[in-house]
Amino acid sequence: MVQRFSTALRTTLREKIEALDHADIVIGIPTFHSGFSVVHVIQSVARGLEKYFRGSNALILVSDGGSTDDSREFAEQVEVNSFHIEKLVTIYRGIPGKGSGLRAIFEAANFLKAEAVAVFDSDLISITPEWVKNLVDPISRGYDLVCPYYRRYKLDGTITNTIAYNLIRALYGQRVRQPIGGDFGVSRQLAKHYLDQDVWESDVARFGIDIYMTVSAIVGGFSVCQARLGAKIHGQKDPTADLGPMFQQVVGTIFQMMGMHEEHWRRINGSQDVAILGAELNQEAPPFEIDRQSLIDYFRLGYGNFHGIWQQVLEESDYNVFKNLVAGGGIDSFVLPVETWVRTVYRYAAAFEVTPRQRIKMLNTLIPLYHARVASLINELKNKSAEESEQLFNNQAEVFEHMKDYLRGIWKKGV
């Protein structure tokens, strides 16, 4: 049996927080095997607080998931030479994952009665002091959730560009471009709202926390904006490796919240812009290549394993589109029509809702289809500029909006 924790704060950390008594700003950095990169993040945050918030008492809280690569030791060694900035490093309690790390940060902020909280990923290479300013400033202007607005390379953020952005926009009517971006500003009221929710023993406590925060703020009626943060460049990783547990938990959280908030999203039509604040940061995300053949091979292997399930879940015409892609021609001609992709996502969401005991298995069968959509996007984005690529993503999101009645029609009716 998994142990339930009433708090993510260990006793020793709680005692240190009690000694601080109050902070105006809490900056949280959830870490796990962050190596030396966390040093740069802490130093950038400290410079930002020193440069832009010298009149405020601040706490930098490194909330670690039990790293064995000296992440905490590196964090401890960073010297913050400022009379108004404290730094604490701790191992959080609870389910392993970013969500539990943020729970500890929100609890600390709540105890210290901080007016603003900001959280940053621990593997950021491109973070600058201005990131702190741009995420914290909007809180003083009355916003509750400040989502990141990055300048990302067109092939980066594949879960965002194929699923998350489209569903947040179509379901909840808010054009939040990076709903799972990782770096957020949060008001005192919203942090308390998050803590009051009974989700900390679920996948929200793992990788589902970012999308959960975005949806909960929108549905809860909190004020949401976006902050310019320049390019998001993080530690090296395969940009197509948003698979396995992360895919399950992010997409699973989106689908699960559709069931929780059906009454809300059913009445939403269209979408509206969300304010983008902060000075433009002159950073450009570097380009990279993705192995299309590996994506297509994975999709075709998935057909061999899951075609029977796909045939049950998908419209016959869409199933035939995927079947033809399996048998299709060369890598450069691999294109998945956007309407097929929209119906696929909507039908999987509907199937997820009516099969509560098979949800992980259901999500696993969606992963090869997601590979197919990413491979298609690589071909569709070829030779497109950043602006042209963003227009393609905008057009795709509009199709999700225009086909929302299709989702309403199949919801809770089985597929």
Buried (B, 14 or more C-beta within 10 A) or exposed (E): EEEEBEBBBBEEBBEBBEEBEEBBBBBBBBBBBBBEBBBBBBBBBBBBBBEBBEEBBBBBBBBBBEBEEBBBEBBEEBEBEBEBBBBBBBBBBBBEBBBBBBBBBBBBBBBBEBBBBBBBBBBBEBBBBBBBBBBBBBBEEEBBBBBBBBBBBBBBBBBBBBBBBBBBBBBBBBBBBBBBBBBBBBBBEBBBBBBEEEBBBBBBBBBBBBBBBBBBBBBBEBBBBBBBBBBBBBBEEEBBEBBEEBBBBBBBBBBBBBBEBBEBBBEBEEBEEBBBBBEEBEBEBEEEEBEBEEBBBBBBEBBEEBBEBBEEBBBEEBBEBBBEBBEBEEEEEBBBEBBBBBBBBBBBBBBBBBBEEBBEEBBBBBBBBBBBBBBBBBBBBEEEEBEEBBEBBEEBBBBBBEBBEBBEEBBEEEB
